[in-house]
Amino acid sequence: MNLRKVLFSTVAVSVFSIASLSSVWAAVNTSTEITIYNQDLALIKKSQSVPLKKGVNEIVFDEVARQMRPESAFIFGDGIKILEQNYDYAGVNYMNMLNANVGKEVKTVRANPSTGQNVYEKAILIAVDGATPVLQFDYGIETNFPGRVLFDKVPLGLNSTPVLKAKAEVQEDGDKPLYLAYLTSGFSWEANYVAKVNDDKTLELLGRVSLNNNSGSAYDNVKVNLIAGDVNTVSRVVMPRMMLMKSTNAMADSFAESAVVAAPEALGGYYMYQIPQPTSLKDGQIKQVSFVSAPKVTYLKEGTVFSTLSFGANKTSFENVNPSLICSFENIAGDGLGIPLPKGKISFYDYDKNGALQFVGEDTIDNKAEGQKIELKLGKFFDIYAEGNVADIQKINERKYKKSTTDTCVTVEQTNLYEVVYKVTNKAKFEANLILKQPMPSDAKIISESLKGEDGKGNLRVWKFKVAPGATQEIKVSLQSKFEQRDCGLISLE
C-alpha cells in the first residue's frame, strides 16, 4: 500500500515555530484510518494539512492512543525532514500537578475549625514530600497542611491525553500534508455467525464482526479495515510511561443491516475486510457490523459414530454410543457465500413443532477459503445409538517369533481374520443420515462388507447410510490384519 496516497484520522495538530514559539492550529483536510487485527493490535494512520514555516518546526499530534507503541510510530510527508520525535504522556493528576508547580505561588483552601467556612490563602509550593505539599505561608512553613492546594490552570507539559511531538524541517513556508502511522494495543475484532434452519435442506447464515475498542481513546468519523489472519508481532522494546486499561463493562452498538462489510481483498497471506462508510469507535464500545447474509445455504445434517474397536489378540466392543450431530455446508457462491470466512463462533438455531425458534448448539470454525467445507459439531443425537463388537477372531497362520537383538524380549507376530458387527438403532421419529468411522491397522485388508464403505483420511474406513425411524442398520465386515505383541518374560527362544 502506498501510504502517501492514503488519507488517515481527524486529529488536532498544533505547530510551533521554534523561533517565535507561536502556535498555529490546522484543521483542514484531516482523516483517520484504523486497520484492526484480531490479536489485540491496530494500525492507526492519520493525516493533516499543517502550515509550516521555513526551518525547524515543532509539531504536536495530540489525542494519540493511550496504548500506542511508540517504537512503531513514524511521521512523514513530501518535502519534510523529521529530525526527532518523542512520545509524551504526563497525565493530569494531583501528583503531577504538584510537581509541576514546585517553586510557584499556589492557592490553598482549608476549613475554619470554628465556623466551618472555607479559608483561602496564597503560599509558595517549595517542595513535595510524596503526595504531601510543603507550603511556605507568610506565617511560616507547613509540612502537614490540613487543606487542599488549588490550581489556576494545567501546567505546560501535562496532557489529559498522550501526545507525539516531532521536530520537522522544511525548505519553504506553506501548508504541507503530514502523515502519522503507528501501532497500538487495545483493539480487536472477531467474527460471529448465526445459522437458522429454513427446512431439511437449507439454512440462513448471518455473519457479523464485533469491533472492540478498549484502547483508552475514542475515534470519530474514521475509516475501518479488518485483517483476517495471524500477523507475527514482537514484544515492544520501549514502553509508554503510563498505560490505562478500560473496564470490561463494554457498550454494545449494532449497525443497521445496510452497514455490510465490503467483499474481502487479498493482502499478502491475509484478507482485508473494509467497512464501506466512516464510523465512530467509542472507548469501551463493542460495535457489530453485518458482513454475511446468505438466506438459502444448502446443508446436510448427519450423525457420526467413531468406533473404538481395535484389532489385536483379544475381542473388543462398544455400546450405547450416541452419534455426534454434525451439520455441514460448503462455502460456495451458489449458496450466497463464496468469500473468505474469518474464524469465529457459529450459533445454530432450529424450529420446534410449534414453530418456535430454539438454540440447538454452537461450534467454532477456523478461517475458511472459498470452496472449503464447513462442519459444525453441535452435540449428540438423543434417540440414536450404536454398538459394535469383534464377534470372532480366526488365525490365518501360525505365530512367528522374533528375538530382539538389544534385550531378552520376544516379538510375537500373528495374522488374523476378524469378523466385526456394527448396529445403529434409530428411535427418533425422523430418518437419520449416519456415518460410521473405523480406524484401521495400516496393513488391514477388507475381505468382505455387507455395506460398501470407502477409505477416509488417516487409515479410516467410512460407511455412509440412512436409518429409518424405528429401524436398526447392521453392518458386517470381515478384515484381515497382522498384529505384533512384545513379550519380555513368558516366552523364551533359548
Sequence and secondary structure as in RCSB ss.txt:
>XXXX:A:sequence
MNLRKVLFSTVAVSVFSIASLSSVWAAVNTSTEITIYNQDLALIKKSQSVPLKKGVNEIVFDEVARQMRPESAFI
FGDGIKILEQNYDYAGVNYMNMLNANVGKEVKTVRANPSTGQNVYEKAILIAVDGATPVLQFDYGIETNFPGRVL
FDKVPLGLNSTPVLKAKAEVQEDGDKPLYLAYLTSGFSWEANYVAKVNDDKTLELLGRVSLNNNSGSAYDNVKVN
LIAGDVNTVSRVVMPRMMLMKSTNAMADSFAESAVVAAPEALGGYYMYQIPQPTSLKDGQIKQVSFVSAPKVTYL
KEGTVFSTLSFGANKTSFENVNPSLICSFENIAGDGLGIPLPKGKISFYDYDKNGALQFVGEDTIDNKAEGQKIE
LKLGKFFDIYAEGNVADIQKINERKYKKSTTDTCVTVEQTNLYEVVYKVTNKAKFEANLILKQPMPSDAKIISES
LKGEDGKGNLRVWKFKVAPGATQEIKVSLQSKFEQRDCGLISLE
>XXXX:A:secstr
  GGG       EEEEETTT  EEEE EEEEEEEEEETTTEEEEEEEEEEEE SEEEEEEEES  TTB GGG EE
E TT EEEEEEEE  B SHHHHHHHTTTSEEEEEEE TTT  EEEEEEEEEEEETTEEEEEETTEEESS SSEEE
 SS  TT BSS EEEEEEEESS EEEEEEEEEEESSEEEEEEEEEEE SSSEEEEEEEEEEEE SS  EEEEEEE
EEES       SS  S      S  EEEE  TT B    EEETTEEEEE SS EEE TTEEEEEEEEEEEEEE E
EEEEEE     SSS  EEEEE  EEEEEEE  GGGT  S B  EEEEEEEE TTS EEEEEEEEE  B TT EEE
EEEEE SSEEEEEEEEEEEESS  EEEE SSSS EEEEEEEEEEEEEEEEE SSS EEEEEEEE  TT EEEEES
S  EE SSSEEEEEEEE TT EEEEEEEEEEEEEEEESSS    
